[in-house]
Amino acid sequence: MSLTLSEQLKREQLSYPQTLLHHLQKLRHFVTVEGEEKLQQWKNLIEKDNFQPSTRNLAYYLALRQEDIRDLQLALMPWGLSSLGRIESKVLPTLDAVIATLGAVCHQEASLLPKHPPLEAFFQGDQLLASHSAEVFGLPSPQRRVRIMVTMPTEAATDPDFIAQLLRCGMDCIRINCAHDGPKEWQGMIENLREAVKNPENLVNGHTCKVYMDLAGPKIRLEQILAPQSQTRLYQGDFLLLTTQPPHTAHPQYFQANCSQPEIIPQIPVGAKVWIDDGHIGAEVIAIMPEGLLLKITHAREKGEKLKADKGLNFPDTVLNIDPLTAKDRQDLDFIAENADIIGYSFVQKASDIETLQLELQSRLGDTWRQKAIVAKIETPLAVKNLPELIIHAAGKQPFGVMIARGDLAVEIGYQRLAEIQEEILWLCEAAHIPVIWATQVLENLVKKSIPSRAEITDAAMAERSECVMLNKGEYIREAVTILDDVLQRMQTHQAKKTPQLRALHSWV
């Protein structure tokens, strides 16, 4: 890529060490001033002493990322100094180390420079992340840093050996999806796990296994569907009337379907995009009618799409005012609060959503509610935007993690942005020393069909940058856990977060 004359001059000026040092000192000043201002806003929300350093580092990181420092990074490289590309977990120590070293090169008076940070300052962030991860998931395997979470099928409630086999394959955490089964089955799964961990032969990694229970949350779905006479498929250019009440009479021109959460219908404006069935069908609101919203289909395959009940609806352009805890969730919390180690929180978008769940836990557990770990599932653009506040309000009081719910998130933000936003979430959580769960369709072909695709093996390898990887249920789940365990162990010798691990290579010897 060719540079403009001004860009060339700017980079030439930065190549002088004194100029580079001046820019770095200005950047450090900005980061500390802005970071301290953010800390003042947050200080009354932090009750956990061991989260204070993480709060400070997160505040400094948010300040740093307001600036475009790519030219600084390029200018630092010829000097053999850190290019700041792995600064997430240790913002101020990294800046101070670079400034102190560059100051020495420039023969700058020592009193005008920050002191070179002690060695332990560069590892504190990693230690805090490991500590916060252990609070949520328990201690990791001696052989593998990243945990493996497995979604439980109904048979796990009645087959004691099912969970025992998964433990022997390397499972670290069971996931119970409260959208399925009920308290009787959930209790059976947990009892089978408790019995299995009593046998040391099942704990090949020498540690126990946590129980993660996912609140179902508000599921915005199609319910009853009524097609026009003599038409079974939906094509581009067709119309769908999304209603608040179940349709009763077929319309000659367009499909009809009612929404499972009718209270959202008045919140959707004309022009809003709508995605149906995980993005297989795209539509746009073209009119507001007495019965509901009239949608025009904008995306469908040439052969058409079958419109089916219980398929999800996504409204990526619209911030929905909806309670993340349904009546069912509150009922399920009576069981979950007593039996789960970790609570998965669906459709969380705002700091007030975190406070809502905390109050529900407090009403059931009293003063011990702060010992319960919660995981915020990041599924919408608003949740991404508010992630720093979600972290502060939750991790400031109790063990906390983040799940990148890549299925809903991809539909909400657009598939082309998923990789970008996934990276940003990983970076932000590392800056706050918060564990991340890598979720949705990991080794999906392997789990369901016994043969993995090449792309999903690469995806599983990249999951090493998280603290936990979630697998869905399927016939070949044992094989999937075994292969994922192997992939993660191999990859951690090559990569730790953003840092390459340069072990000796034997492929060409």
RAJO-V954656 format. One record per helix or strand of 2 or more residues. SS is the DSSP state (h for helix, s for strand). FROM is the first residue (numbers start at 0). LEN is the number of residues. Records with the same first field share a line. If there is no record, write none. Layout:
SS->FROM-LEN + FROM-LEN
This chain:
h->4-10 + 16-29 + 48-16 + 69-8 + 90-15 + 109-3 + 118-4 + 123-14 + 153-4 + 159-10 + 182-14 + 199-3 + 261-6 + 326-13 + 350-21 + 380-5 + 386-9 + 405-8 + 414-17 + 443-6 + 453-12 + 476-15
s->146-5 + 172-5 + 209-5 + 220-6 + 238-5 + 254-5 + 272-4 + 280-9 + 291-8 + 311-3 + 341-4 + 372-6 + 399-6 + 434-5 + 467-4 + 494-2 + 498-2
